[in-house]
Amino acid sequence: MYSQNLADPTLLSRQIYLGGVWLILGLAIIFNKEKKPVNFPKAFIWLNLLWLAATLNGLSYALNQPEAWYTMSKVSLIIAGLWIGYYALQSGSIQWQSISWGISLASGISLFLLVKEIIELRAEGTALWEQKNLYALQTAFGHKNLYASFQMLCLPFIFYLYLQAQKWSKAWLFINLLLAILSIGLIQTKSVILGILIALFIGISITILHKRKQAQQKLWIPLIIYLLGIAALAIFIQQNPSKFTLLLNNDTIKERMLLWSNTWQMIKEHFILGVGPGNWQIYFPKYGLGNFMETNYLVSDGYTTFQRPHNDFLWILSETGIVGFLAYTSLLLYYLYKGIKRIKENTNKQENIALLGFVLVAVAYCFVAAVDFPLERNEHQFIWALLCCVLIGSDHNPQNTINGKHWLKAAFILLLFSFVFGLARYKQEKYAKKIIEAHRTSQWNLILKTSKQIQPKLLSIDNFSIPIKWYEGLAHYSLQNPAMAKTCFLQAYEINPYQVHVLNNVASTYEQEGDHEKALQFYDKLLAISPTQPDAILNKSAVLFNMKNTEAAMACLYQFKFDVKNEQFLIYLNAIGSAYLNNRTVQAPTKEAINAAYIQKFFRYNQENNIKFDQLIIPPYE
């Protein structure tokens, strides 16, 4: 399920689709007079409610309200799906075997689409296993890493069927299971591979510790084989590094560390309540982008943005505060606890082996959630909800349970909200994509026309955290309407006050009005976020030059990396550099010698020799 009308073809479209599926299932259960009554574990209900309450509370103080409500609709879908899924399975409305066959089929289709895409890319001449070319794989989920985590969640359901199946179906399921695991390794998703390996190691180790001495001796064999297999794999990868560039590349690890560093600063500042649901992306640049120059200059200069910190735990803590974090983390621990408890209490060996598979994948999921963002993706949460329902099982102790009838209705209300909001949001995101495409092709009138159709209460920023009002302001500016452009840029600043391009344009409008001081305030805010932002450096140097502060203008321009291909830089360098050198009459050559070529030589010579601005050397004129 996807829609090419949206900037992210799979995210919102699958939220709407899954919302509709859960609604139909909920209605079928509600109106089924023969349904068996189901009790919900109290902890399952109260922890979900606490997470929901923390998210709901964030709506009262979130800076960007549309994104807060959008996140609320996604959390509502996740929680309601858990409740309805649990009720449906415990009441017998849906059989585990049927669900498992459906998930197995989804795994097979995803695998088929991956193979098809690999064949197509190789036919186009893409060497997928060289450099970082594997990132060209979009898969059915928009990214290869999301494919890997989805397949990982499918594994225990396929394994469960495999244990029960006979003859041909058993052979087909074994092939499906084997190919799914091989495909995860093939596309080299470190988080999923490490998650599975860690889970297997924990699983084997705990099993050995809890078995009798006689059984322990047998279990040491698979542990030794496992460790030898890991060692052999490590040696093979080291001997063939060109084929495993993504596994050996540490850039993504460095980038995540920087993301988490900024997020931790955000958490320390908003520890109790968080910044509000959906607002991490708004606050993230506030804590600086300069360090990202180590991994990606497009991030440090504000041309590439992040929507989440690649860590679901930090994400929830930063947005909903300590209460939301404790509720969500406790939920994951509760699922693991219930799964392990079921294994201990169950006497059926085959069922226990299947349950162990579910527990191990749940452990792997927790690791992936700590380095990626499966919480955001609806298809992942659908499979995760069903997996959690397996782990929880049934609890016949009335002291630990609560009547599920009313909670089923509550789930239906949450789903209805998520579904209706998703439909309304879909229309707005469709307009947003049209605006993005119009901006790319400089269709300014189309931007103004389309922006009027967007309702600010439903959507105020695009999928890259850029305010819709910024696009509108740029259109007005390009159509020679500076007054309206300024109004739109200031509105965009209210929506996202830490967005680099917004700050740059607000500063530029003040400068055009001759308000140098105000322009400098906004350029300073921008450069505090992104110290190497090229447009801001050039523009601020121009403001200082217009204020007759040649020394400060040159000091600012000196932060710009020399680029002979950048015409704007060369123009600014010629004007500011000429004035600066003429002011240094003692050291500078004669005025006739200060031409464009000499100014460029002076600038490049000092930068290449890493000379500080207050120690600039005037090279001899040749």
N, C-alpha and C positions, 0 to 999 in steps of 0.2 A: 504494500500500500504506500503510494507516494503521490506527490503533486508537483509538477514542474512549474506551477504558478507561484510557488513560494521559494524564498531564498534558501531555506532548508527544506528540501522536498519531503523528508520523512518525519520530522519532529511533530509538528502540529497536526498533520494529516493522520498520523497514527494515533495521536491522542483522541481525535474525533472518532476514528474507526473503533478503537478499543472501548471508548466511552459508550458507543452505540451497542457493541457486543455485550458489555457488562449490563447495560440497561435492559436489553432483551432477555438476558438470562435472569436478571433480578425480577422482571415482570413475570416471567414464566414460573419462577419459584413462588412469588407472592400469590398468584392466582391459581396455584396448584393446590387443590383442597386435600389431596392425598399425601402431601409432603410430610415427611417425618420431622418432628420438632428437634431443633438443634440448640445446644447450649454452647456459648462462647467462653473460652478461658478468660477470667477477669483481667489477668495481666496483659493479655493480647489486646483487649479493648482499651484499658486505661492508658497503656503506653502509646497506642495509636492516637488516642484522644489528646494526650499531652503534647505530642508532636504537632497535631492539628491545631491545638490551642496556641502553641508558641508561634506557629506560622500565621494564624489569624490575628494574633496580637500585633505582629509586625506590620500589619496593614495600617495601623494607626500612626506610625512614625516613618514609614518608608519614604525616602525622597522621591522615588519614581513609582507612583501608584499603579500605572498600567502593568508594569513588570511584576509588581507585588501581587496583584490580582491574578496575573497569568500563572505565577508560581503556585499560588493558592489553588488554582484549578488543577494543576498537575499533582499536587500533594493529595487533593481530594480524590482524584482518580486512583492513585496508588492505594490509599487507605480503603476506599470503597471497594476496589477490586479485591483486596485481601479479604474483606468481610464477606462479600458475595461469593467469592471462590471457595472460602471455607464452608459457608452454609451449603452451597451446591454440592460439594463433595461429601460432607458429613451427612447430608440428608439423602444421598444416593441419587440426586437429580442428574449428576454426571458421574461416570465411572472413571477411576484412576487409569484403567487400561485404555479407555477411549481418549482421554487427555494425553496420555503418553504416546499413543499412535499419532495424534495430531501434531505433537511437538517433534516427534521423529520425522514426520513428513516435512515440517517446516525446516528442520535441520538439513534434510536431503535436498530440498528446493534451494536453500541458501548455498549449499555446497555446489549444486549444479550451476547456479548463477556465477559463483566464483570461478569455476573452471571455464565457463563460457567467456568471462571477462579476461581471464589470463590468456586464453587462446587468441582473442581479438587483439589484445595489447601486443602480444608477441608477433602476431601477423603484421602489425603496424611498425614493427622494428624496435619495440621497447625491450631493452635488456632488464627485465624485472629484478633479477638477483644481483645487480651491480649498483654500486653507490646507494642512493636512497630512492631508487625507482619503484620499489614496492609501494610507496605512498601514492602511486598512480592508481592503485586499486581502490575503487569506490565501494564495491560490493553492494549488497542489497540494503546496507545500513549507512551508506555515505562515507565510511572510513573502514580500512582493514582492521583496525583495533576493535571497533565495535562488532565486526563480524566474529572475531576471535572470542570476545567475551560472551556473545550470544550463543555460539556453539558450545562454549564451556558450560553454560547454564542448561543446555539441552542434554548433555552427556548422561546425567543420572537417570533421566526418563528413558533414554534409549537402552541403558544398561539394565534398568528394571524390567523392560520388555524382553530383553535378551535372556534374562534368567528364567522367564516363564515360557518363552516361545518354543516352538517345535519345528524341526526339519528346515524347510525352505525359509520360513520367516526368521528363524534363528540365524541362518546364514546371511540373509539380507541385513539383519540388524547388526551382525558382527561387522560386515563390510561398512555399513553406515557409521558405526562407532569408530572403526579404525580410520576411515577416511576423514572423519570430523577431527580426530586428534592429529592426524598427519597434516591436515590443512592449517591447523593452529600453529604447528611448528614451521610449516612451509612459508607462511607470511610473516613470521618472526615478530610476533607481538610479545615483547618482554614481560609485560605485566601479567598476562594470562599464563604464559609458560611458567613463570616464577610462582604464580599463585597455585597452579596445579602441582608443581614439584614440592612446594612447601606443604600443601595439604596432604600429599601422599606420604611425605616423610613423617608428618605429625601422626597421620592415621596408622602407619605401620608401627611407629614407636609406641604409641599408646596401646595398640593391640597387644604388642609383645609384653608390655608392663603389666597388663591386666589378665594375661593368660597364665595358666599353671605352667610349672617348669617343663613338663613333658611337651606341652603345646608351644612353649617359648622356643624350644630348640628347632621346631619346624618353621616358625615365623622368622627366625634369624636369616634363613635362606633368601626369602624375597627382599629383605632389607639389604643384604650384601649384594644381591643382583642389582637392586635399585641404585646403590652407591657406585657400583662398578659401571653401571650404565651411564650414570651422570658423568663419571670421570672419562669414560670413553667418548662421550658426546663432546665434552669440553675440549679434549685433545683433537678430535676431528674438526671442530670449529676453528681452533687455533691454527691448524694446518691448512685450512681453506678459508682464510679471512675475507677474500674477495666475494665469496658467496653468502657471507653472514654479516654484511656491513651494518645492518640495523641492530643486530644483537650486540655487536662490538662497539657501536657508536654511543657515546655518552652525552651527546648534545641534548637529547630529550630529558635526561636525568638532571643536567645542569639547569635546564629551563624550568623543570618542575620545582627544583630547589628555590629558584628565584621567585616563582609563583607563590610558593608556600611561605617564603620570607615576607613578601608583601602582605599576604593573607594574615600571617601571624601579627603583623603590625596593626592590621585592621581589627583583628580579634581583641588585642590588648586595649585598643581605644573604645571598642564597643562590646566588651566581654559579657555584660549582663543580658542585654536585649538583642545585640546584633544590629546590623544596618538595615534590616528589613528584607523579606523574601524577594528574590530576583534582583537585589540591588548590589550584590558583590561586584558585578561588572561595571557599575557606576563608580564605586569607590576605589576600585583596584588601582587606577593610574595615580591616584592621590599620593601613594606611597613610593612613587618614583619608578621610572622606566629605564634609567641610565644603565643599570647593571646588565640589562638584557642585550647590550652591545656585544657581550661575550658570546651570545648564542645566535642572535638574530637582530640585525640593525633595523629591520622593518618594525619590530616591536618597540625598540628603544626610541625610535623616531615617531612612533604613534601611527604608523601606516597599517599595522596589524594589531588587532585587539583580541582580548580573551573574554569569554562569557562565563567561564567557571574555572576554579583553581586546580582542576585535575586531582581532586581529593574530596570525596563526598563528605567526609567527616568534618574537615576544615570548612567546607562550603556551608554546611548546616550550622556549624558553630558561629561562623562569621555573619550569617544572615538572621538566624533565630536565637542566637545567644546560648547561654549555658543550659537553659531548660530544654530547648529543642534538641541540642546536642546530646544531652543525657537521655532524653526520651528515645531518640533514634538509635543511639549506641546500645541502650538497654534492650531495645527490640531485637537487634541482631544477636546479642548475647542470649536473649530468651529463646530465639529460634534454635540456636546451637544447643542450649541446655535441654530443650524439649526433645530434640533429635537424639542426643546421647542418652537421655533418660528412656526413650522408647526402645533403643537398642538393648539397654540393660534389662528392661522389664520383659522384652519379647523373647520367646523361646523358639520361634521358628528361625532356623539357621539361614534359609534362603532369603527371608524377609529382612533379616538383620544385615546380610551382605548388601542388599539393595538400599537399606536405610543408611548404611555406612557410606555408600556412594553419594547419597544426598547430603550427608553431613560434611563430607570432604569437599564437595563443590561449594557448599555454603561457606566453608573456611576460605577456599580459593576466592570466592566472591568478595569476602571481607578484605582480602589483600588487594584485589583489583580496585575495589571502591576507595582504597587508601592512596591509589596512584592514578586513578582515572575517574570517569564520571558516568558509570552505568545508571545512577539514579535519575539522570536526565532523560534517558531513552525509554520510551514507553514500551517497546517490544521486550526490552530487557526486564522491565518491572512486571510485565505480564507473566513471563516465565518464572521470575523470582517469586512472585506472589503464590504461584502454584507450588513451587518448591518449598516455600515456607509452610504452606498448608500441610504438606507431607510431613515436615518436621514436627509440627505442633501435634498432629493426630487428635484423638478424642480424649477428653478428660471426664470421667464419670463421677468424680467427687463433686457434689453439689456446693461445697464450700468454696471451691476454686472456680466455679462457673457461674454464668449469668444467662438468662433467657435470651436467645438470639433473635426472637421475633421482632422486637423493637429496633434492634441494631440493623436488621435487614432493611427496614424502612428508612433508617438514618442513612444507610449506604446508598439507597436509591436517591435520596435528596442530594447527597454529595455528587453522585454521578450525573444527575440532571443538571446541577450547576456547572460541572466540568464540561459536559457535552454542549450545553447552550453557549457558555462562554467561549468554548473552542470554535464553534460555528461562527460566532460574531467576530472573533479574533482572526479567523481564516480570511475573511473578506478584507480586513485591514492589512494583513501581511501580504496579501495579493497586490494591493495598491503600493505597499512599501517596495516590493520587488520591481514594480513598474517604475517607481521613482529612481531606484538604484540604476536600472538600465537606461533611463532617460538621462541621468547624470553622466553616465559613461559615454553617451553619444551627444552630450551638450544640447539636449532638447529642453531648453529652459521653460518654454510655455507649457509643455507637457507636464513638467514637474509642478508648476503652479496649479494647473488644472487638476492633477491627480491628488495633490496634497489637500485640496479642499474636500475631498471625499473621505479623508481619514479622520476618524473621531479620536481626539486626543485622550479621552478617558479610557480608550481601549488599547491604543498603541501610540507611543510618543518617540520611540527609538527603533532603528532597524535591527537586523540580526547582528550588526557589528557595533552596537552601542552608540551609533551616531544618531542624534536627534533628527526627526523629520523636518523640524524647523530650520535646521542648518541647510538642508538641501533647498528649502524654500528661500532662505536668505541668499544663498549663492545664485539662485535663479534671478531674484530681484536685482542683485548686484550686476550680473551679466547683462541684464536688460536695462541698465542705466537708471535704476531706481534705488539710490543709496539710502534714502530715509526708511523705506520698507525693509531693505536688507538689514539695516542696523536693528530695527525692531525684531526681526526674525532671529538674528544672531543672539540678541540679548535673551529672547525667549528660549533659545536652544541652550544658552548658558544656565538658565534656571533649571532646565531639564537634566542636563549633564554638565556640571561645573568643572569636571576634570578631564574633559575630552579635548585633546590637543588641537584638533582642527577648529573646534568651536572657539577656544581661547585665542587662537591665531586670528580668526576673522573678526572677533569682537575688538581686539587690539587694533587691527587694521582700520576698522571703521572710525575709531576714535582718532587715529592718526590722520586720516583723511579730513576730519573735521578740525584738525589743528590742535587737538587736545593731547599734547605730547605726554604729559604726566600720566593721564589715564591709560594711554596706550602702553606706556612702560610698565604700569602695574600689571596689566594682563600678560604682557610678554614675559615679565618676571615670574608670574604664576606658571606660565607654560614651561619656561626653561627650568623651573624648580622640579617639574615632573619629568621633562625630557631635555636634559642639558645639551644634547647633540642635535636637537631638532633643527634641520637646515633652514627651513622657511622662517622660523622664529629668530634665529641668529642673524640672518640677513635683514629681516624687517626691523629688529631692535637696533641694529647698527645704523640703519637708515634714520630711525627716529633720533638717535643720539647725534648723528651728523646734522640733521635738520635743526637740532637744539644748539648747534655750534660747539658741541663737546667732542672735538675730533679725537682726543686721546681715548675717551671711553668708547667711542664708535669703533676705533681701531682695535681696542682690547676685545670688544665683542666679536668683531669680524674675525679676529685671530683664532677664535674657537671653531671656525668653519674649516673643514679639511679642504685643502687646495684642490680645485677641480677645474682644469683648463677647458672642459667641455660645458661647464655651466655658465651660460652667457650672463645671467643675472648676477652671479657672483663676480664675474670679471668686471662688469659695469660698476658694481659697488666698490670693488677693490681699487679700481682705477681712480674713482672720485675720492674715497676715504684715504687710500694710500698716498695719493698725491698731496692732499692737505696735510696728512700726518708727517710725511717726509719733509715737506716745505717748512714745517714748524721746527724741525730738528736741523736748523741751519748749520750748526757746528759740525755735526757728523755727516750730514747728507751731502751728496755731490751737488754740483751746480743745478739750478732749476731747469736749465735746458736738458740736462741728462735724465731728469725724472720723467720718463715716459712709461707707457704701459708695460713694455718689456722689462724695464728695470724694476718696476713695482712688483711684477709677478716674480722676478728673480729674488727680490728682497723677502717677499712673503714665503716663497717655497724654501729658500735657503734656511730660514729660521725654523720653520716647521719640521723640515727633514732632520734638523740637528737637535730637535726637541728643546729649543731655547725658550725659556719663559718670557712672557710679554715684557716684564719690567727689565729684562736684560737683552732686548733685541739688538742684533748686530746689523750695522749698515754695511753691506758688502761693497767692495770697490766697484766702480763703474768701469765696464770694459767696452 
